[in-house]
Amino acid sequence: MYIAMINIHGLLRSEQIEMGRDADTGGQTRYVIDLAKELSSREDVKVDLFTRRISDRHLSKDYSRQIEKISDSVKIVRLPCGSGKYYRKEKLWPYLDEYVDYLIEYFKKTQVLPDVIHGHYADGGYIAREIAAYFNIPLIFTGHSLGRNKYQYLKSIGYSEEKIEEYYAMGRRIQEEEETIDKADMVITSTEYERDELYREYEKRDVKKFTVLPPGFALDKFFPYYHYEIASHEISEEQKIAQYTMIKEINRFLTNVDKPLILALCRPEARKNIDVLIELYGKSPELQAIANLAIFAGIRDDINEMEEGETQVLTDMLLQMDRYDLYGKMAIPKRHNPETDVPEVYRIAALRGGVFVSAAALENFGLTFIEASAVGLPFIGTDKGGVKDIKKNCDSGILVNIEKPKQIHDAIRKVLTDKEQWDTLSKNGVENIREVYNWKRHSDLYIKQLSKVLEHHSSQKSPEARYEKSMARRLESIDHLLISDIDNTITGSDEGVDLFRSFMTRNTDRLGFGIATGRSLEASQEILEELNLPTPDIWICSVGSEIYYGKNRIQDKGWAQHIRRRWNRQRIVEALSIVDEIALQDSFGAQRPYKVSYLLKEPLSDALKQKIEDLLSKAKCPHNAIYSHETYLDILPYRAHKGAAIKYLAWKWNLGPQQIITAGDSGNDAGMLVAPFNSVVVGNHEESLKALKKRRNLYFAQAEHGHGLVEGLQRHTDLS
């Protein structure tokens, strides 16, 4: 089984993961890497983990390597997505269609298609969904964090609609989550709470698609705290150095270092409620007498250089420390290594008889609770969310209502002062975490569920229907691809249409069919149905500004991304509003996102052409002006025309230029009738095309309309 996993954002590498460096490199990153590593031990699986290639002088060069091999069967593949600069995930949306194109190019070059594609988070889900549609392969989705849930939280703490949209692009995120949930063959969640509650808000949720798979855990790193007392010879020198370093880092803040530790470890985000924990500790002489407080809140050098929200949280921490005079009682280390130091921090707290506390009101999963439990450190956390599953599975901590600080206070005091309970919770964590949250169990269930999805997917359609739906496989199988104009090239003669239809039907296994037309998609569909012509494999519509595929008319969003550069539709309309010789077309479908269409009120002249060019140049509107049939003017993005669209398709699907045959009759076809393609000009062509007669690979047919098209096809191929 070949699995393609998509994890587009954050910093992804197989070793020394920079956990907690920012909001984008957290539990999701650890999950996909650990799952990939576990799958690498299986002989029946091949995995490519796709992410973004980053070339940023502020970051390790590891992130710019195109291929990072984890094992013979598993590797990380990094492809371009925007510039090489590191962006937070909310800034990546404009570049995802570009990434889809590079991923298609990768699959075409390697000539191996995945059996299943698994998208992580909303952005990875979007990419996976696009690929699944092109290749007709099963789509798996893991949300990790959900937009509707985050939107509600941000509103609850006072964020305005404008700020939420500006910073988090929440509208796009939720829209894509809805669509991916709808299209997914399976949605994987970590907890029952996530399945039952967090996804409840999604209109397209289908519970039958959902599978709860508790993730595995790096048990080798998070071994029990007491190994330092009974098995120190098995502990590596690196781990001992990390423990010694963290002890020094914590102790330098404290007066009485022998007290138990109340430990918090999280990113500096408002929703983690670090201030609640400091406040209840600061107001409790009892807790201060019993224990010290240690808070690891991200990694920082200069608070003022961090993001606004993080700066505010960290500043408030320091102010609270001063307000409650917690000097000598509260440790707030600036740095730690997420790979080596975090396990030691938990173990230090456990060796001192401490407790791990998270005051976050909601945890979708709760990785830190598992980490603490694995080393034998009891936890206290919210009674809402995924922590409930951890409590049920492992019974290694106490759940409280975070909105009631007294409950948190009393639970901390109880765990720290009741040695018998501490020992029970610690023992439960060490034993049960290893039973429930291990990667071998997770990967076995994962492959089992994927196998079911593949079997179900194969059984849903006949081989013929699956073949028709998968445009990628269709384009691989044909010898030639015809891309033809419709009006007066195919049409114009009933006998010619009949001849063309018969020719295409006979040769459908070897000859693909595409259209390139000034018509809109809707108008193209209408005329082709009226003529009873085959459904095109490729639809190039609106004078080359839009591309679609097959019966499902899947839009090529990569093409839209490519041509939108410096396009300003409204400015074009305003600039040409003073030209009396033209009028905006008002017929249905004439105006498109990347096409402004006009009717010429009088015969076209060089003076009128120059006038239009001057106005658009003055308005700083790069464009491509297409005149046709002495009646129509279409203004397109400067990168858009039929010929450019065909060249883009050839690149995207790895089609050799000699495989493609283009056909047309008018001036707006000229851009696609030149080399490197083999081309056909039907006998009823416009005068303007006579200038192309000496072009290589271009055949001027004697016959007109459909007859001339078939004549040209027979000239360029061995089809009959």
Beta strands, then each sheet from edge to edge (+ up, - down):
strand 1: 2-6
strand 2: 46-52
strand 3: 67-69
strand 4: 74-79
strand 5: 116-120
strand 6: 139-142
strand 7: 186-189
strand 8: 210-212
strand 9: 261-266
strand 10: 292-297
strand 11: 330-331
strand 12: 355-357
strand 13: 379-382
strand 14: 397-400
strand 15: 480-484
strand 16: 511-516
strand 17: 538-541
strand 18: 546-549
strand 19: 554-555
strand 20: 582-584
strand 21: 596-600
strand 22: 624-628
strand 23: 632-636
strand 24: 660-664
strand 25: 678-681
strand 26: 698-700
sheet 1: 3+ 4- 2- 1- 5- 6- 7- 8-
sheet 2: 11+ 10+ 9+ 12+ 13+ 14+
sheet 3: 19+ 18- 17+ 16+ 15+ 24+ 25+ 26+
sheet 4: 20+ 21- 23+ 22-
end
